[in-house]
Amino acid sequence: MGGGKPEAKSPKSPNDNGGLGSKNVSSRRNVLQEKKDRGALKNALFKVGESIGVVEQMHLAPEFLQEISSYFTYQDVIDGLIDRLEGILQQNPEVLNTGAIEATEKQNPYEVFATNVKRFRACFTNDQQKESLVTVESILKRLALYDREAQLKGRRAVRKMRRFVSSEKESMDEEQKKLLVALEMMDAARYELKETKTMEHLEQKGKLYERSVHEFNEQAEKVHGFIQKMPEDKTNHQREVVELFEVLSHTHRQLAASLVTHLVTLGIRVKHSSKK
């Protein structure tokens, strides 16, 4: 994004803010006007202001505002998607409302079922029937282990998505607020410079204005950095969704294999449907 740092320059006029918009200035302020070098001396931070059209007459450009709005809209979409994906992993909304993905000990549906089977076993006197129920209880406990493992791995699979709608969302929101503050400060410094009457104050206000422009461009760079990273974020999120469903697919195969094995132990013949 351009060469090294710019050479020391005189303070700029309020209408020449490093590519953020320039107008003709009076002759008495020509001494403060920066050389309009469009070459390698252009600072990258100022270049951001030009390349993305950050400011038009001291207002954020509509295009830039639209990019920010699109960023937050996408975050809302991902936030809703995470809720739905976690709803697949954990069907009990009361568990999800606690912020957890796993049920507490012995509260997984398979574990609850296993506990009831154990109680039901007391109703039988036939040893063979009791033994069969012990096997059923064992099956259910095994299924509970697979289910819990899938929940943990599934949530871990979408870790970047979860971070995107939590810490990164907070950071972007904070940087955007700082950008608006920087814009207000730049506007105030520009007004003070424009109203200055003496050359002594003109130089002082000019430096303050130049600093405010630099700070604004720095902040604009930070905000734009989030937007520039969004294509990469989208790619990562797509991969995470695929990873989560791979976890589910693997878990379902485990569940099926475990059921077949134990049902055979119980003397139950499992018929496999033929693919057409």
N, C-alpha and C positions, 0 to 999 in steps of 0.2 A: 504494500500500500504506500509506495513512495519511498523517498530516501531517508536520510538521517534527520536529526533535529534541525530546525531552522536557525539561521544566524540571528543574533540579537537585532531586533528591529525597534523602530520608534513606535510608540503607542498608536493604535489605529483609531480612526474616527468612528462614530457610531454607525455610519453607513458602510463601513468596510470591516466586516468581522470575519475575515479569513474564509471567504467564499460563501458565507451565509446570507449574502445580499449586499450590493454596493450601489451607491449613488454618488453624484457629483457633490463635492464639498467646497466650501468657500476658500478663497486663497489664503486666508490667515490660518487655516488649519492644514494647509498642504505639508507643513513641516512634520505633521503627525501621521501623514498618510503612509501606509506600508507599501513597499515596492511590490508590484503585482507580478511576482515571479511565479509562473505556472509550472516550473520545472521541478528538479529534484529537491529543492529546498522546502517544498510543501510538507508540512507536518501531517502525519497520518491521521491525527485526531481531527484536524481541520478538514482533512480530505473526506472523513466520514460525513461531516456536515454537508459537503457538497454532493457526494456520491449518492446519498440516500435522501437528499432534500429535507434535512431535519427542520430547518427554519425557513419560513416565508414571512417576512415583515414581523419578526419577533413572535411568530406563532408556530407551533409544531405543524409540519406539513400534513395534509389529509392522508397522503400515502403512508407516512410513518405511523400516524395514529391508527390506520387500518391494519398495519402489520402488528402493532401492539394488541389491538382488539382480536385479531385472528389468533394470536399466541394464547391469550387467555381463554378464548373459545375452545381451542384445542385442548387446553388443560382441563376444562370442564367436561369435555367429551371423555378424556382418559379417566377422569375421576369417576364418572358414571360407569365406564367399562370395568374398572377395577371392582366396583361394588358388585357388578353382575358376575364377574369371574370368581370372586370370593364366595358369591352365593352358590356357585356350582360346587366349590370345594367344601363349603359348610352350609348345609341347608337350614340350620337352626338360626334364625335371625337374632335370637336372644344371646347366642354365643358371639355373633359378629358385633352386636351392640356393645359388648365389653371390650372390643378392640382385639380380641383373640381370634384365632382361626381354628384352634382345637377346643373341644369340650373339656371340661374339668375331668379329673380322674373318675373312671367308671360311669361317665355320663355320655360317652359316645353311644349312638343308637345300637350298634352291635353289642356293646358291653352291657347296656341295659337289657337287651334281648337275652344275652347269656345269663345274666343274673336271674331273670324270670324262668329260664329253662332249668336252672339249678333248683329253684324253688318248686318248680313243677315236678321235678324228679322225685321229690318226697312223696308224691301221690301214688307212686308205683311200688309194687312189691316184687315184680318180676326182675330178676337180675339182668337178663338180656336187654330188657327195655331200659333199665337204668343205665346200662353200659352204652346203649345207643344215644341216650340223652347226654351222657358225658362227652361222647364224640361230637354231638351237635354243639354243645357248649364250647368245646375246643375249637370247632370251626369258626364260631362267632367271634371268639377272642382273637383268632388269627386274622379274620376280616377287619376287626377293629384296628389292629396294628397296621395293616395295609392302608386303611382309611386315614389314620393319623399321619402316617408317613407321606401320603399323597397331599394332605393339607399343608404340611410344613414345606414340602418341596414345591408345591404349587405356588404358595405365597412367595417363597424365595425366588421363583422363576420370574415374577413380575416386580422385582425389587427396584429396577430403574423407573418403572412406571409409577410406583408408589412414591419414590423420591421426587419424581417430576411434579407430582401434584401436592407435595408437602413442602420440603425445604426449598426446592427450586422455585416453586410458586411464590413463596414468601420473599425470596431474594429478588425475583423479578418485580414484584409489587413494590418492594422497598426502593429498588433502583429507579423505578418509574417515578415514584414520588420525589426522589432526589433530583431527577431530571427536571420536573416541573418547578422545583425550588430554584434550580440553577438557571432556568429560563427567566424566572421572575427577577432574580438578581442581575442577570445580564441586561434585562430590559430597564431596570432601575439605573444601572451604571450607564447605560446608553443615554437615558434621559438626562442624567446629571452632567454628562459630558456635553450634550447638546446645549444645555442651558449655561455652561461655563462662559464667563465673560473675559477673564484675564488669561494671559499666556501661562502664568505661573500655575494657576489652578487647572488650566487646560492640560498641561503635561501630567499633573498628578491624577486627574480624573481619567486621562487617557490610559494610564497604566492600570488603573483599577478596572476600566472597561476591558482592556486587553486580557487581564487576568480572568475576568468573568467569562469571556468568550472561550478561553482555554479550558476553564473548569466545566463549562457547558458541553464542549466537544468531548471532553473526557467522559462525562456522564452519559452522553449520547452513545459513545462507543460501548459502554458497559451494557446499556439497554439493547443496543443493536446486536451485541454479542449473543444474547439469549435468542433473538430472532434468527440469526445466522445459523445457530446450532439446531434449530427445529427440524430440518430434514434428517439430520443424524439421529435426533431423538425419535422421530417417527420410525426410522429403520430399526432402531433398537427395540421399540415397543412392539413392532410387528413380530420380531424374532422372539420376544418374550411371550407373546400370545401363543405362538407355535410351540414354544418350549413347555408352556403350561399344559397344552393339550397332549403333548407327548408324555408328560407325567401322568395324566389321566389315562391315556391309552395303555401305558405300561401297568398302571395299577389295576385296570379292569382285566388285563390278561392274567395278572397275579391272582386276582379274586376268582376268576373262572377256573384256573388251574388248581387252586386250593380246594374249591368246591368239588371238582371232579375227583380229585384224589381221595377226599374224605367220604364222598358219597359211595365210591367203590368200596371203601372200608366198611361201610354200612350195608353193603350188598345191593346197592341200588345201581342199576345199569343206566349209564348216561348215553342217550342217543344224540349223535352229532348230525345236525341238518346238513344235507348236501347242497353245495353251491350250484346254482343253475347258470 
